[in-house]
């Protein structure tokens, strides 16, 4: 166990790589307590760090004495945007077990763009957004993100998990993850728990819409007076009209960038990785640090 009140394990990223799904599955296991909110971002974000350790420990106050305590903050692996997470976390919880999730970097980028578009932090078409928002690429350069953590915590403390493998063999991956964090029970993957953070199901952020219509009285009135077909038509106005599609030129450019990073990640995992073989390699078996 880690120090009093601190988590025993942390999912440190990557953003849009099924971390919410894993968090939900772990929270469903008896004897595992996951913090709320799902992403405290305590060690990374200046406003959260300013709240202090008492605030952070309070997130786990609902855990039973023998529970494993965990949290999931993808901001912890967002270099170079948020550089403070690693030194702060290592100083506070040097014995923490960490989980780093990855996904095909181009798929992750497209999902990240969709997320940003819904939050209105990213505007315009996806090809232009790549130039205006370097984080779309940076957060998917997994070797660059995880190498400092390996240097600080050691390979034994960090479990690499791939979203594609978790989708192909969910029960086996959940068991592997639970072994890593020291869970003594028999974990069970629940197919009844839906995937989380599906961008196609979300509505684009709108302050005035939420204030006017997204409150209990307005929802009740709307459902009573407005036919479902009209409500669905209005809802589509706030949804992403279609999945973003990268141009061929952007795909070639991204493959060149990500292939350079994957050429460094592959040897860390005892294999060869590039954008072309990524999905096949990571889906067929679990990969650990070489």
N, C-alpha and C positions, 0 to 999 in steps of 0.2 A: 504494500500500500504506500501511497505517497503521503506527503505531510497532511496534517489535520485540515479538513475542509477543502483540500484541493482535489482535482480530478485524478483518477488513476490512468486514464487514457484520453487521447484527443485525436479526432479526425482533423488533420491540418490542411486538407485540400484534396484535389484541386477544384476550383469553381466549375460548376456545370459538368461534374464527372460522377454523378449519382451519389454524392455525399448525403443528400437529404433522404434518399431511399435507405441507405445503410443506417443512418441515424435512427430512422423509424423502426427498422427491423431490430436493431439492438435494444431500443427502448421497450420493445414488446417482450423481451426475454425477462423472466423472473430473476431478480437479483442484479439487474443492471439499471442504473438510474442515469438518465440523460438530462442535461440542463435545459431549461427554458429561459430565454429564447434559444432556438436551435443554434444560432450563431452569436455567441456573446461577443466575439471579436475583441476580447479584453486586452490581450497582449499586443494587438496590432494597431487599434484605432485610438488616437489621442483622446477623444472624448470619453471612451470607455475606460481607458487606462486611468484617467483622472478621477474616476469613481472610487478607485482604491481596492485593496485586497479584501476588505470586509464585504464590499458589494459583490465581488467575484465569488467568494466563499459562500455567500448567502444563496447563490444559484443552486448549490448542492445540499442545502440544509434539509431538503425533504427526503434525502436518501436514508435508508435504514443502515444500521451500524455495519452490516456485512455486505452491503451493496457495493458493486463496482460503479464508480462515478465516472461519467464521460461527458464530453462536449464536442461540438463540431463547428469549427470556424475556418472557412476557406480563405479568409483574409490573412491567415498566418503564412500562406505561401503565395503572396502577391508582390514579388520583387519586380522592379525596384520601387514600386509605389509605396509599400509599407515595410520598411526595413527593420523595424524595432521588434517585431514579434519573436524572432528566434532568440536574440540575447535575453530578452525579458523572460520568456518562457523557460529557457534553460536555467536561468538564475533562480527562478521560483520553484520549478518542478523538474529537476535534473533526472529523476528516475521515471518520468512519465513514459508510458507506451504510446507510440504514435502510429497513425494510419495515414498513408498518402495514397489517394485514389487518382487514377489517370484514365484517360479516354482518348480515342484517336484525336490528335490535336486539331485537325480541321473540323471535325464534328463538334469538338468542344468550342471552337471559335464561333461557329455558326450559332450554337446554343447561347453562348455568351452575348453575341450580337442581339439575338432575339430578346434575351433578358434585359439588356440595356435599352432596347427600343421600347419595351413595355414600361420600363421605369422612367423613360424620357431622358435618360442620361446619354443616349446615343440617338442621333437623328440621321436621316438620309439613307441612301442605299448602302448595302453591305460592302461593295467594292471600295467606295469612297471612305467608309468608316474605318477600314483597315489602316489607312494613312493617318486619319485624324485621331485614332485611339490605339496607340501602340500596345496597350494592355491586352488587347484582343489576341495579339501574338505572344506577348511576354508570359502570360499566365499559362500558356500551353507549352512553353519550353521547359519540360519537366526536369531534365538534367540540371539546367541552370537553377531551377527553384529548389530542388531537393538536395543537391550536393552539399550546400552549407549545413543542412540539418544532419546529413550523414557524418560530416566532419565533427559536429558538436556532440551529437547523441550516440553515434555509432550505428552500424547497420542492424545490430540486434534489437535496437529499440524501435525501429521504423519498419512497418509492414507495407510493402508495395501491393496495391490492389488495383485491378483494371475493371472498369465498368463493363466491358465486353465479356470478360470471364465471369463476372458476377451475374450477368444476364444469362449466360450459358449454363452455369453450374451454381445456382444460388445457394443451395444447402451446403455444398462442399466449401464454398467460399466463406459462408457465415461461420461454419465450424472452424475453419482456418483462422479467421479473424478473432473468434472467441478464444482459441488457444493462445493467440498472441497476447491478448489483454489479460490472460489469467483467469478466464471464466471457468468455474468448476462444474457448471450445469451442462445440460444437453440442449443446445440451442436448436430452435426450429424455425426455419424460414416460413413466413406466412404469405402465400400467394394472394390472400384476401386483402392485403395492404397495398393500396394503389401506389404506383410510382409518384414521386413528389416533384413539384416545380415543373410541371409540363407546360411549356410556354404557350402551346396552342390553346390551352384551356383558360389562360389568364386574360384579364382585361387590362388595357393600357391605363396607366395611372392618370387620374383626372381629379383634381381637388374639388372643383365645383360640382362634378357629377356625383362624387361620393357624398358631399355635404347635402346635396339636394335629394338624391334618390337612394343612396346606400345607407339607410337607417331603418330600424324596425318598422315604424309607422308607414314610411313610404313604400317599403317592400310589400307589406301586407296590402296596401291600397293598390299597388301596381299589379299584384297577382290577382286581385279580385276584379279589377276593372279592365286590364289590358290583356287581350288574347295572347296565348303563348307564341303564336306565329309572329306577331308584331314585336313581342319582347325579344325573340330570337333574332329578328332582323335588326333591331336596334343594337343588341349585344354585339353582333358581327361588326358593327362600326368601330367598336373599341378593341377588337381582336386583330392580331396580325393576319392580313388577308391571305397570305400564302407563305410557305417556308422560304426563307431567303436562299437565293441561288448565286453562288460565286461565278464569276466569269472564268473562262478557261485560262486567261492570262493570270488572274488572281490565284487560281488553283496551282498553276505552275510555280508562281512566286512563293506561295506558302509552302509547297512541297520542298522547295530548295531550302527555305529557312528551317522548317521543322526537321528535315532530314539531317541537317547539321547537328541539331540538338539530339535527335534520336541516335545518331552515330556515337554520341557520348553516353546516352542512357543505356543502350544495348549492352555494352561491356559490363556495366554495373550490375546487370541482370543475367549475365552469362549467355547472351544471345545477340543476334544482329537485328536491328530494328530500323525500318524506314516507313514512310507513309504508305508505300505500296503493300508491304507485308504486315503492317501493324495489326490489323484486325484479326488476321489468321493466327499470328504468333501468340497474341495475348489471350485469344479465346480458347485455344486448344489445351492449355495447361496453366497452372498457377506458376508465377515467376517470383523468385526471391533473389535477394542480393547475392551476387557471386562471391 
